[in-house]
């Protein structure tokens, strides 16, 4: 384990306290012990931080000054890591401790895996049991593909990517470096494209071949049971650094920019383009063929039906919950709004005529 000063140097924090102290992990303020590190990123929890038993706290300069002026019962001998962004520093320190206990995927191909002879697999890769790797697949160094995953023909997976069990990668999928793909994700399935051909006597929905690919940048994380459809003719693209939660649906030809976050159960319809650094809340949904400007924030359960052209805006379209009886009364009012509007227009017209 690294000492306090080694942790501070590695994660660009200033150290206040004993440099040689060693910690064995992280914990929340209310549960942390003297051998653990916690963090404070919200001033509302300053009192809780002061009284915490944590042996070290990751704090901002302002919070450090408050805690030193208002010491708690367990403040004596405490170490402080002072950072510009305590929450991000906490995340990086947490990654360090997580690596200490994370499973080690030894290089090699499991005897129960089925690998096409034409696949290119470096000796540093880990291929788990019952993995199937198709013809023409190319893996980078240290790729780990865990059990029961299917990698179809001509997929390209760059170095240090981790794919958890039971993932399905359809043919031609391209994945960048250091990606994480969680169980049940399906990447590259056909987009939902059908042309109507109906007459008075019948007809059919004619399937449009989905001949594009899915291209995923580097440092992307894709949650469990998320689906990303292949493009119809253009590619579906996920930009580098983006993080996608569980059970998200991304349709064909969608472009997601760099460093976006998309929370669970969001749905993005075909050919919509999401800008860079966008934040999309859970169960938000987007109509097709829209363009969303950079740094747009969309609250959970919000429906976006028009393009957003001005960067940095926050959109919300959710009614707060209420008692069902109150909702019924409000719904009745909403149903009558059109009649009220017509009456107002008539009154305005009559007034204009009289004058």
TORKOL-4160 file (C-alpha; in steps of 0.2 Angstrom, whole numbers, padded with zeros to 4 digits, m for minus):
355
<pt num="1" X="0000" Y="0000" Z="0000"/>
<pt num="2" X="0006" Y="0018" Z="m0004"/>
<pt num="3" X="0009" Y="0030" Z="0011"/>
<pt num="4" X="m0001" Y="0046" Z="0013"/>
<pt num="5" X="0013" Y="0056" Z="0004"/>
<pt num="6" X="0014" Y="0044" Z="m0010"/>
<pt num="7" X="m0005" Y="0045" Z="m0012"/>
<pt num="8" X="m0005" Y="0064" Z="m0012"/>
<pt num="9" X="0009" Y="0064" Z="m0025"/>
<pt num="10" X="0001" Y="0052" Z="m0036"/>
<pt num="11" X="m0016" Y="0060" Z="m0036"/>
<pt num="12" X="m0010" Y="0078" Z="m0036"/>
<pt num="13" X="m0016" Y="0083" Z="m0019"/>
<pt num="14" X="m0008" Y="0093" Z="m0005"/>
<pt num="15" X="m0005" Y="0083" Z="0011"/>
<pt num="16" X="m0008" Y="0090" Z="0028"/>
<pt num="17" X="m0003" Y="0077" Z="0042"/>
<pt num="18" X="0008" Y="0063" Z="0044"/>
<pt num="19" X="0017" Y="0058" Z="0028"/>
<pt num="20" X="0021" Y="0040" Z="0032"/>
<pt num="21" X="0003" Y="0035" Z="0037"/>
<pt num="22" X="m0004" Y="0020" Z="0027"/>
<pt num="23" X="m0023" Y="0017" Z="0024"/>
<pt num="24" X="m0031" Y="0001" Z="0019"/>
<pt num="25" X="m0047" Y="0008" Z="0010"/>
<pt num="26" X="m0061" Y="0020" Z="0008"/>
<pt num="27" X="m0077" Y="0022" Z="0017"/>
<pt num="28" X="m0092" Y="0034" Z="0019"/>
<pt num="29" X="m0090" Y="0047" Z="0033"/>
<pt num="30" X="m0102" Y="0039" Z="0045"/>
<pt num="31" X="m0093" Y="0022" Z="0044"/>
<pt num="32" X="m0075" Y="0026" Z="0041"/>
<pt num="33" X="m0062" Y="0020" Z="0054"/>
<pt num="34" X="m0045" Y="0027" Z="0058"/>
<pt num="35" X="m0037" Y="0016" Z="0045"/>
<pt num="36" X="m0048" Y="0022" Z="0031"/>
<pt num="37" X="m0050" Y="0037" Z="0020"/>
<pt num="38" X="m0067" Y="0047" Z="0017"/>
<pt num="39" X="m0071" Y="0063" Z="0007"/>
<pt num="40" X="m0080" Y="0079" Z="0009"/>
<pt num="41" X="m0087" Y="0087" Z="m0007"/>
<pt num="42" X="m0103" Y="0095" Z="m0001"/>
<pt num="43" X="m0102" Y="0109" Z="0013"/>
<pt num="44" X="m0118" Y="0102" Z="0020"/>
<pt num="45" X="m0109" Y="0088" Z="0027"/>
<pt num="46" X="m0095" Y="0098" Z="0036"/>
<pt num="47" X="m0102" Y="0094" Z="0053"/>
<pt num="48" X="m0103" Y="0075" Z="0049"/>
<pt num="49" X="m0085" Y="0076" Z="0042"/>
<pt num="50" X="m0079" Y="0084" Z="0058"/>
<pt num="51" X="m0086" Y="0070" Z="0069"/>
<pt num="52" X="m0081" Y="0056" Z="0057"/>
<pt num="53" X="m0069" Y="0043" Z="0063"/>
<pt num="54" X="m0060" Y="0043" Z="0046"/>
<pt num="55" X="m0041" Y="0043" Z="0048"/>
<pt num="56" X="m0040" Y="0054" Z="0032"/>
<pt num="57" X="m0052" Y="0066" Z="0023"/>
<pt num="58" X="m0051" Y="0072" Z="0005"/>
<pt num="59" X="m0056" Y="0090" Z="0005"/>
<pt num="60" X="m0056" Y="0107" Z="m0003"/>
<pt num="61" X="m0045" Y="0121" Z="0004"/>
<pt num="62" X="m0061" Y="0130" Z="0010"/>
<pt num="63" X="m0067" Y="0114" Z="0019"/>
<pt num="64" X="m0050" Y="0111" Z="0027"/>
<pt num="65" X="m0050" Y="0128" Z="0034"/>
<pt num="66" X="m0068" Y="0125" Z="0041"/>
<pt num="67" X="m0063" Y="0108" Z="0049"/>
<pt num="68" X="m0047" Y="0115" Z="0057"/>
<pt num="69" X="m0057" Y="0129" Z="0065"/>
<pt num="70" X="m0071" Y="0117" Z="0070"/>
<pt num="71" X="m0062" Y="0101" Z="0076"/>
<pt num="72" X="m0073" Y="0086" Z="0079"/>
<pt num="73" X="m0070" Y="0072" Z="0092"/>
<pt num="74" X="m0059" Y="0062" Z="0081"/>
<pt num="75" X="m0049" Y="0076" Z="0072"/>
<pt num="76" X="m0033" Y="0073" Z="0082"/>
<pt num="77" X="m0020" Y="0066" Z="0071"/>
<pt num="78" X="m0031" Y="0065" Z="0055"/>
<pt num="79" X="m0023" Y="0067" Z="0038"/>
<pt num="80" X="m0030" Y="0078" Z="0025"/>
<pt num="81" X="m0028" Y="0077" Z="0006"/>
<pt num="82" X="m0032" Y="0094" Z="m0001"/>
<pt num="83" X="m0038" Y="0094" Z="m0019"/>
<pt num="84" X="m0046" Y="0106" Z="m0031"/>
<pt num="85" X="m0060" Y="0093" Z="m0035"/>
<pt num="86" X="m0062" Y="0082" Z="m0020"/>
<pt num="87" X="m0075" Y="0071" Z="m0028"/>
<pt num="88" X="m0064" Y="0067" Z="m0043"/>
<pt num="89" X="m0049" Y="0064" Z="m0032"/>
<pt num="90" X="m0059" Y="0052" Z="m0022"/>
<pt num="91" X="m0064" Y="0043" Z="m0037"/>
<pt num="92" X="m0046" Y="0041" Z="m0043"/>
<pt num="93" X="m0040" Y="0035" Z="m0025"/>
<pt num="94" X="m0055" Y="0023" Z="m0025"/>
<pt num="95" X="m0049" Y="0016" Z="m0042"/>
<pt num="96" X="m0032" Y="0013" Z="m0034"/>
<pt num="97" X="m0039" Y="0003" Z="m0019"/>
<pt num="98" X="m0051" Y="m0006" Z="m0031"/>
<pt num="99" X="m0036" Y="m0012" Z="m0041"/>
<pt num="100" X="m0028" Y="m0020" Z="m0025"/>
<pt num="101" X="m0043" Y="m0032" Z="m0024"/>
<pt num="102" X="m0049" Y="m0034" Z="m0041"/>
<pt num="103" X="m0049" Y="m0051" Z="m0050"/>
<pt num="104" X="m0033" Y="m0054" Z="m0060"/>
<pt num="105" X="m0037" Y="m0061" Z="m0078"/>
<pt num="106" X="m0022" Y="m0072" Z="m0082"/>
<pt num="107" X="m0017" Y="m0072" Z="m0100"/>
<pt num="108" X="m0022" Y="m0086" Z="m0111"/>
<pt num="109" X="m0037" Y="m0094" Z="m0120"/>
<pt num="110" X="m0048" Y="m0106" Z="m0110"/>
<pt num="111" X="m0049" Y="m0123" Z="m0116"/>
<pt num="112" X="m0068" Y="m0122" Z="m0118"/>
<pt num="113" X="m0067" Y="m0106" Z="m0129"/>
<pt num="114" X="m0070" Y="m0107" Z="m0148"/>
<pt num="115" X="m0058" Y="m0096" Z="m0157"/>
<pt num="116" X="m0057" Y="m0095" Z="m0176"/>
<pt num="117" X="m0040" Y="m0098" Z="m0183"/>
<pt num="118" X="m0040" Y="m0082" Z="m0192"/>
<pt num="119" X="m0043" Y="m0071" Z="m0177"/>
<pt num="120" X="m0028" Y="m0061" Z="m0171"/>
<pt num="121" X="m0026" Y="m0063" Z="m0152"/>
<pt num="122" X="m0010" Y="m0057" Z="m0143"/>
<pt num="123" X="m0003" Y="m0068" Z="m0130"/>
<pt num="124" X="m0007" Y="m0055" Z="m0116"/>
<pt num="125" X="m0026" Y="m0057" Z="m0119"/>
<pt num="126" X="m0037" Y="m0067" Z="m0108"/>
<pt num="127" X="m0051" Y="m0077" Z="m0116"/>
<pt num="128" X="m0063" Y="m0085" Z="m0104"/>
<pt num="129" X="m0073" Y="m0101" Z="m0105"/>
<pt num="130" X="m0087" Y="m0103" Z="m0118"/>
<pt num="131" X="m0082" Y="m0087" Z="m0127"/>
<pt num="132" X="m0084" Y="m0088" Z="m0146"/>
<pt num="133" X="m0073" Y="m0077" Z="m0157"/>
<pt num="134" X="m0077" Y="m0076" Z="m0175"/>
<pt num="135" X="m0066" Y="m0075" Z="m0191"/>
<pt num="136" X="m0055" Y="m0059" Z="m0194"/>
<pt num="137" X="m0057" Y="m0053" Z="m0176"/>
<pt num="138" X="m0043" Y="m0042" Z="m0170"/>
<pt num="139" X="m0039" Y="m0039" Z="m0152"/>
<pt num="140" X="m0026" Y="m0027" Z="m0144"/>
<pt num="141" X="m0014" Y="m0031" Z="m0130"/>
<pt num="142" X="m0021" Y="m0036" Z="m0113"/>
<pt num="143" X="m0040" Y="m0037" Z="m0119"/>
<pt num="144" X="m0050" Y="m0048" Z="m0107"/>
<pt num="145" X="m0066" Y="m0056" Z="m0113"/>
<pt num="146" X="m0075" Y="m0066" Z="m0100"/>
<pt num="147" X="m0086" Y="m0082" Z="m0101"/>
<pt num="148" X="m0100" Y="m0084" Z="m0113"/>
<pt num="149" X="m0097" Y="m0069" Z="m0123"/>
<pt num="150" X="m0099" Y="m0069" Z="m0142"/>
<pt num="151" X="m0088" Y="m0059" Z="m0153"/>
<pt num="152" X="m0093" Y="m0060" Z="m0171"/>
<pt num="153" X="m0083" Y="m0059" Z="m0187"/>
<pt num="154" X="m0072" Y="m0044" Z="m0191"/>
<pt num="155" X="m0074" Y="m0036" Z="m0174"/>
<pt num="156" X="m0059" Y="m0025" Z="m0168"/>
<pt num="157" X="m0056" Y="m0022" Z="m0150"/>
<pt num="158" X="m0042" Y="m0011" Z="m0144"/>
<pt num="159" X="m0029" Y="m0014" Z="m0130"/>
<pt num="160" X="m0034" Y="m0015" Z="m0111"/>
<pt num="161" X="m0053" Y="m0017" Z="m0114"/>
<pt num="162" X="m0063" Y="m0028" Z="m0102"/>
<pt num="163" X="m0078" Y="m0037" Z="m0108"/>
<pt num="164" X="m0089" Y="m0045" Z="m0094"/>
<pt num="165" X="m0098" Y="m0061" Z="m0097"/>
<pt num="166" X="m0113" Y="m0064" Z="m0109"/>
<pt num="167" X="m0110" Y="m0049" Z="m0120"/>
<pt num="168" X="m0114" Y="m0050" Z="m0138"/>
<pt num="169" X="m0104" Y="m0040" Z="m0151"/>
<pt num="170" X="m0111" Y="m0042" Z="m0169"/>
<pt num="171" X="m0100" Y="m0042" Z="m0184"/>
<pt num="172" X="m0089" Y="m0027" Z="m0188"/>
<pt num="173" X="m0090" Y="m0019" Z="m0171"/>
<pt num="174" X="m0076" Y="m0008" Z="m0167"/>
<pt num="175" X="m0071" Y="m0004" Z="m0149"/>
<pt num="176" X="m0057" Y="0008" Z="m0143"/>
<pt num="177" X="m0044" Y="0006" Z="m0129"/>
<pt num="178" X="m0048" Y="0004" Z="m0110"/>
<pt num="179" X="m0067" Y="0002" Z="m0113"/>
<pt num="180" X="m0078" Y="m0008" Z="m0100"/>
<pt num="181" X="m0093" Y="m0017" Z="m0107"/>
<pt num="182" X="m0104" Y="m0025" Z="m0094"/>
<pt num="183" X="m0114" Y="m0041" Z="m0095"/>
<pt num="184" X="m0129" Y="m0043" Z="m0106"/>
<pt num="185" X="m0124" Y="m0028" Z="m0117"/>
<pt num="186" X="m0129" Y="m0031" Z="m0136"/>
<pt num="187" X="m0119" Y="m0020" Z="m0148"/>
<pt num="188" X="m0122" Y="m0020" Z="m0166"/>
<pt num="189" X="m0139" Y="m0028" Z="m0168"/>
<pt num="190" X="m0149" Y="m0022" Z="m0182"/>
<pt num="191" X="m0157" Y="m0005" Z="m0181"/>
<pt num="192" X="m0176" Y="m0004" Z="m0182"/>
<pt num="193" X="m0178" Y="0001" Z="m0200"/>
<pt num="194" X="m0193" Y="m0004" Z="m0211"/>
<pt num="195" X="m0201" Y="0005" Z="m0226"/>
<pt num="196" X="m0220" Y="0004" Z="m0227"/>
<pt num="197" X="m0228" Y="m0003" Z="m0243"/>
<pt num="198" X="m0246" Y="m0004" Z="m0240"/>
<pt num="199" X="m0262" Y="m0003" Z="m0251"/>
<pt num="200" X="m0280" Y="m0005" Z="m0249"/>
<pt num="201" X="m0278" Y="m0024" Z="m0251"/>
<pt num="202" X="m0263" Y="m0026" Z="m0240"/>
<pt num="203" X="m0245" Y="m0024" Z="m0239"/>
<pt num="204" X="m0230" Y="m0026" Z="m0228"/>
<pt num="205" X="m0216" Y="m0018" Z="m0219"/>
<pt num="206" X="m0200" Y="m0020" Z="m0230"/>
<pt num="207" X="m0184" Y="m0022" Z="m0219"/>
<pt num="208" X="m0170" Y="m0010" Z="m0223"/>
<pt num="209" X="m0153" Y="m0019" Z="m0222"/>
<pt num="210" X="m0143" Y="m0012" Z="m0208"/>
<pt num="211" X="m0126" Y="m0011" Z="m0216"/>
<pt num="212" X="m0117" Y="0001" Z="m0205"/>
<pt num="213" X="m0106" Y="m0003" Z="m0190"/>
<pt num="214" X="m0105" Y="0002" Z="m0172"/>
<pt num="215" X="m0089" Y="0012" Z="m0168"/>
<pt num="216" X="m0085" Y="0015" Z="m0150"/>
<pt num="217" X="m0071" Y="0027" Z="m0144"/>
<pt num="218" X="m0058" Y="0024" Z="m0130"/>
<pt num="219" X="m0062" Y="0025" Z="m0111"/>
<pt num="220" X="m0080" Y="0021" Z="m0114"/>
<pt num="221" X="m0090" Y="0011" Z="m0101"/>
<pt num="222" X="m0107" Y="0003" Z="m0107"/>
<pt num="223" X="m0119" Y="m0004" Z="m0093"/>
<pt num="224" X="m0127" Y="m0020" Z="m0091"/>
<pt num="225" X="m0141" Y="m0025" Z="m0104"/>
<pt num="226" X="m0138" Y="m0009" Z="m0114"/>
<pt num="227" X="m0141" Y="m0010" Z="m0133"/>
<pt num="228" X="m0132" Y="0000" Z="m0146"/>
<pt num="229" X="m0139" Y="m0003" Z="m0164"/>
<pt num="230" X="m0128" Y="m0004" Z="m0180"/>
<pt num="231" X="m0131" Y="0010" Z="m0192"/>
<pt num="232" X="m0142" Y="0008" Z="m0208"/>
<pt num="233" X="m0128" Y="0014" Z="m0219"/>
<pt num="234" X="m0118" Y="0026" Z="m0209"/>
<pt num="235" X="m0110" Y="0020" Z="m0192"/>
<pt num="236" X="m0117" Y="0022" Z="m0175"/>
<pt num="237" X="m0104" Y="0031" Z="m0165"/>
<pt num="238" X="m0100" Y="0033" Z="m0147"/>
<pt num="239" X="m0087" Y="0046" Z="m0143"/>
<pt num="240" X="m0072" Y="0043" Z="m0132"/>
<pt num="241" X="m0074" Y="0045" Z="m0113"/>
<pt num="242" X="m0093" Y="0043" Z="m0113"/>
<pt num="243" X="m0101" Y="0033" Z="m0100"/>
<pt num="244" X="m0118" Y="0024" Z="m0103"/>
<pt num="245" X="m0128" Y="0016" Z="m0089"/>
<pt num="246" X="m0138" Y="0000" Z="m0088"/>
<pt num="247" X="m0153" Y="m0003" Z="m0100"/>
<pt num="248" X="m0150" Y="0011" Z="m0112"/>
<pt num="249" X="m0156" Y="0010" Z="m0130"/>
<pt num="250" X="m0146" Y="0019" Z="m0143"/>
<pt num="251" X="m0153" Y="0017" Z="m0160"/>
<pt num="252" X="m0146" Y="0016" Z="m0178"/>
<pt num="253" X="m0135" Y="0031" Z="m0184"/>
<pt num="254" X="m0135" Y="0039" Z="m0168"/>
<pt num="255" X="m0119" Y="0049" Z="m0164"/>
<pt num="256" X="m0115" Y="0052" Z="m0146"/>
<pt num="257" X="m0101" Y="0065" Z="m0143"/>
<pt num="258" X="m0086" Y="0064" Z="m0131"/>
<pt num="259" X="m0087" Y="0063" Z="m0112"/>
<pt num="260" X="m0106" Y="0062" Z="m0112"/>
<pt num="261" X="m0115" Y="0053" Z="m0097"/>
<pt num="262" X="m0131" Y="0044" Z="m0101"/>
<pt num="263" X="m0141" Y="0037" Z="m0086"/>
<pt num="264" X="m0151" Y="0021" Z="m0085"/>
<pt num="265" X="m0167" Y="0018" Z="m0097"/>
<pt num="266" X="m0163" Y="0033" Z="m0108"/>
<pt num="267" X="m0168" Y="0030" Z="m0126"/>
<pt num="268" X="m0161" Y="0039" Z="m0141"/>
<pt num="269" X="m0170" Y="0037" Z="m0158"/>
<pt num="270" X="m0161" Y="0035" Z="m0174"/>
<pt num="271" X="m0150" Y="0048" Z="m0182"/>
<pt num="272" X="m0150" Y="0059" Z="m0167"/>
<pt num="273" X="m0133" Y="0068" Z="m0164"/>
<pt num="274" X="m0128" Y="0071" Z="m0146"/>
<pt num="275" X="m0115" Y="0084" Z="m0143"/>
<pt num="276" X="m0099" Y="0083" Z="m0132"/>
<pt num="277" X="m0100" Y="0084" Z="m0113"/>
<pt num="278" X="m0119" Y="0081" Z="m0112"/>
<pt num="279" X="m0128" Y="0074" Z="m0097"/>
<pt num="280" X="m0144" Y="0064" Z="m0100"/>
<pt num="281" X="m0154" Y="0059" Z="m0085"/>
<pt num="282" X="m0163" Y="0042" Z="m0082"/>
<pt num="283" X="m0177" Y="0037" Z="m0094"/>
<pt num="284" X="m0175" Y="0053" Z="m0104"/>
<pt num="285" X="m0180" Y="0050" Z="m0122"/>
<pt num="286" X="m0176" Y="0059" Z="m0139"/>
<pt num="287" X="m0185" Y="0059" Z="m0155"/>
<pt num="288" X="m0176" Y="0055" Z="m0171"/>
<pt num="289" X="m0165" Y="0066" Z="m0182"/>
<pt num="290" X="m0162" Y="0079" Z="m0169"/>
<pt num="291" X="m0146" Y="0088" Z="m0165"/>
<pt num="292" X="m0141" Y="0092" Z="m0147"/>
<pt num="293" X="m0129" Y="0105" Z="m0143"/>
<pt num="294" X="m0113" Y="0103" Z="m0133"/>
<pt num="295" X="m0115" Y="0103" Z="m0114"/>
<pt num="296" X="m0133" Y="0101" Z="m0114"/>
<pt num="297" X="m0141" Y="0093" Z="m0098"/>
<pt num="298" X="m0157" Y="0084" Z="m0099"/>
<pt num="299" X="m0167" Y="0079" Z="m0083"/>
<pt num="300" X="m0173" Y="0062" Z="m0080"/>
<pt num="301" X="m0190" Y="0057" Z="m0089"/>
<pt num="302" X="m0189" Y="0072" Z="m0100"/>
<pt num="303" X="m0194" Y="0070" Z="m0119"/>
<pt num="304" X="m0184" Y="0080" Z="m0131"/>
<pt num="305" X="m0194" Y="0082" Z="m0148"/>
<pt num="306" X="m0184" Y="0097" Z="m0156"/>
<pt num="307" X="m0166" Y="0100" Z="m0159"/>
<pt num="308" X="m0156" Y="0110" Z="m0146"/>
<pt num="309" X="m0145" Y="0123" Z="m0154"/>
<pt num="310" X="m0138" Y="0133" Z="m0139"/>
<pt num="311" X="m0124" Y="0125" Z="m0129"/>
<pt num="312" X="m0125" Y="0123" Z="m0110"/>
<pt num="313" X="m0143" Y="0123" Z="m0107"/>
<pt num="314" X="m0153" Y="0113" Z="m0095"/>
<pt num="315" X="m0170" Y="0105" Z="m0100"/>
<pt num="316" X="m0183" Y="0098" Z="m0089"/>
<pt num="317" X="m0200" Y="0092" Z="m0094"/>
<pt num="318" X="m0206" Y="0082" Z="m0079"/>
<pt num="319" X="m0222" Y="0085" Z="m0068"/>
<pt num="320" X="m0218" Y="0081" Z="m0050"/>
<pt num="321" X="m0228" Y="0067" Z="m0042"/>
<pt num="322" X="m0244" Y="0071" Z="m0033"/>
<pt num="323" X="m0259" Y="0062" Z="m0025"/>
<pt num="324" X="m0269" Y="0054" Z="m0038"/>
<pt num="325" X="m0285" Y="0064" Z="m0034"/>
<pt num="326" X="m0276" Y="0080" Z="m0037"/>
<pt num="327" X="m0268" Y="0073" Z="m0053"/>
<pt num="328" X="m0286" Y="0069" Z="m0060"/>
<pt num="329" X="m0292" Y="0087" Z="m0056"/>
<pt num="330" X="m0277" Y="0094" Z="m0065"/>
<pt num="331" X="m0279" Y="0083" Z="m0080"/>
<pt num="332" X="m0297" Y="0088" Z="m0081"/>
<pt num="333" X="m0291" Y="0106" Z="m0082"/>
<pt num="334" X="m0278" Y="0102" Z="m0095"/>
<pt num="335" X="m0291" Y="0093" Z="m0106"/>
<pt num="336" X="m0302" Y="0109" Z="m0106"/>
<pt num="337" X="m0287" Y="0121" Z="m0110"/>
<pt num="338" X="m0292" Y="0121" Z="m0129"/>
<pt num="339" X="m0310" Y="0126" Z="m0126"/>
<pt num="340" X="m0303" Y="0140" Z="m0114"/>
<pt num="341" X="m0291" Y="0146" Z="m0128"/>
<pt num="342" X="m0305" Y="0146" Z="m0141"/>
<pt num="343" X="m0316" Y="0156" Z="m0129"/>
<pt num="344" X="m0302" Y="0169" Z="m0126"/>
<pt num="345" X="m0299" Y="0170" Z="m0145"/>
<pt num="346" X="m0318" Y="0174" Z="m0147"/>
<pt num="347" X="m0318" Y="0187" Z="m0134"/>
<pt num="348" X="m0303" Y="0195" Z="m0141"/>
<pt num="349" X="m0311" Y="0195" Z="m0158"/>
<pt num="350" X="m0327" Y="0202" Z="m0152"/>
<pt num="351" X="m0317" Y="0216" Z="m0142"/>
<pt num="352" X="m0308" Y="0220" Z="m0158"/>
<pt num="353" X="m0324" Y="0221" Z="m0168"/>
<pt num="354" X="m0332" Y="0233" Z="m0155"/>
<pt num="355" X="m0318" Y="0245" Z="m0155"/>
